């Protein structure tokens, strides 16, 4: 009985399986293990992982941290902050990125403190010289996510918001200047 | 006799004294109550497809910034209307119809609890209208009243009426699904120990995933309301996201299982396919039941506050349990067609079974295009973007939109268009107003939509174009920067998107035109639908009821098992699929490793 619209009769469980079908099942299991194994291994051996410590934080606390960062940072003529240490802040708000613009050095690892004062935002960053190099992380209010990043290439990196955050979302933009 | 309100003669098929008639194409014993509700839900779904299609046009013409049709505020409202019309209303109204086909119609039973089908319909309709109202009346004040889009993410300020309406809609769906669940209950009580037909089994798995999704949705929308009214200050963005995606992704998994069920049905009825292994196909459905709800985590891959272990475990559906299930169906459905057609003597050589298939029949071609395009475009990209690290280059880009237009439109909508064609021919008993255009429409729509989805993915991955924005290529308000480099590709996108929408409009015209003006089909006229011409004979001279055809009966010959027939064509196709999968996987990882270093 092999009609999908009739109840199969007899012992259908023990019907033989075509040899090519069995081979395909084996390939499927093998591929599933590769997919899992590589993703898991890459968290140990890879350089690109969306992993970092997260802390619960209120909007007020976060704003205080960002203000303290700005006070300590040197402010250049173009308004960009030169961070005093390895920590920088990129915090979303309707409709701007607080903590930007910022000046970073190539070859130095910075802790990006990502967060939001109000609603959900999308941290979407790409250098002006290569659009295809882009990274996207989600930020939510109430969480401060510390993700390390180290840039190899100098240039202007543009941060857009790619989660809808209200009318005005389309203009939410910030810049990071990476210099040698 | 037609009811006096039935001005179009849509509900006037002849049934016997017990209210049954036998379908000349499928051999189903169809009860009046089942058929009427399938028609009601199906026709309503097409209306929502029309509404969603109008907004598809305005949304596409806005993203095509050379045209830039809408201002930001209007764009977000139109996008919300498009999302809810297509992803929720069109698809779920169709799915209720499919549950009624897969359950009572296949099993030859009456629709139990008809009141629930009627009340469920009314409540769903009410929910949909309220959702439309709450979207359309949005003021757009960012701190008070925002467009919900599909996701209505807490803590964005959104009209509480919206969340309440979504709950109303979910209650309606639950009621509408009740007659299906009761059918299964009664069937198992009446025939303990008898296995359900595969199609019914698939529909049942879809309904169980629906239960999981509805529960997730009630918690998400209920929690959002409680948070808005101050009862649950702890209900934050992270919690909402997790519960929302139980329904947000779960509903797409209902689509997946429902359309796979339809593929088994149509390849059999129209193409002469058989089930090559009940054991393997049913195991795949069971894998979905256990693992696919974990796919909700695909949306949380680059969220803060979730451990890498939790994300890897969930996004991989526990070692890719659900992906494996899809790989199984990717083989068993074409293999069923290949072996079944070889058995009928319709398959010489490697691909003779495929080239001789009824490609002119839109009920068949919609399903086959859906299988191919869903697999190659939607399935592969879904696994890619569902990998923890690759998600960083996909999350919330236009490529994501390309992915789900490949799964939901090229897969589900295309398949469901075939279901509508099938219902028009076998239940409304109407000829298509233009059989030629009906043959062409799936080619038209599938090619246009496939190119559209490809362009979305291309600009999303290679240009990092964000989703959910009306301005990014020509201009970004407040800065000199814009992603101007993507403009030529967006011109291609705009043209193919309009082409695809025209293909969708043609479908609505054909469906509505056939229902209103199509020639009524008399007994025996449906033979062209049947696999290889069929051989339906009227049971008696004065009856529309027909004997089941000989060739579907072929599937019931235990002396000629289908698993013994060749499946080498399918095997080759599946190997090509796997090769494309591997290449796409390697390419995506290559692109990712070209990036600066990120992550602890």
Interface residues (C-beta under 8 A of the other chain):
Chain A: X1 X2 X3 X4 X5 X6 X7 X8 X9 X10 X12 X13 X14 X15 X16 X17 X18 X20 X21 X23 X24 X25 X27 X28 X29 X31 X32 X33 X35 X36 X38 X39 X40 X42 X43 X46 X47 X48 X49 X50 X51 X52 X53 X54 X94 X95 X109 X114 X115 X118 X119 X120 X122 X124 X126 X128 X131 X132 X133 X134 X135 X136 X137 X138 X139 X140 X141 X142 X143 X144 X145 X146 X147 X148 X149 X150 X151 X152 X153 X158 X160 X161 X162 X163 X164 X165 X166 X167 X168 X169 X170 X171 X173 X175
Chain B: X26 X27 X28 X72 X73 X76 X106 X140 X141 X142 X143 X146 X147 X149 X151 X153 X155 X156 X194 X195 X196 X197 X198 X199 X236 X237 X238 X241 X264 X265 X268 X269 X273 X274 X275 X276 X277 X278 X279 X280 X300 X301 X302 X303 X304 X305 X308 X312 X316 X319 X320 X321 X323 X324 X327 X328 X331 X332 X335 X336 X339 X340 X383 X387 X388 X389 X391 X392 X393 X394 X395 X396 X397 X461 X462 X463 X464 X466 X467 X468 X469 X470 X471 X472 X476 X477 X478 X479 X481 X483 X485 X486 X552 X555 X556 X558 X561 X562 X563 X564 X567 X568 X570 X571 X574 X578 X581 X582 X585 X589 X591 X592 X593 X594 X595 X596 X597 X598 X599 X600
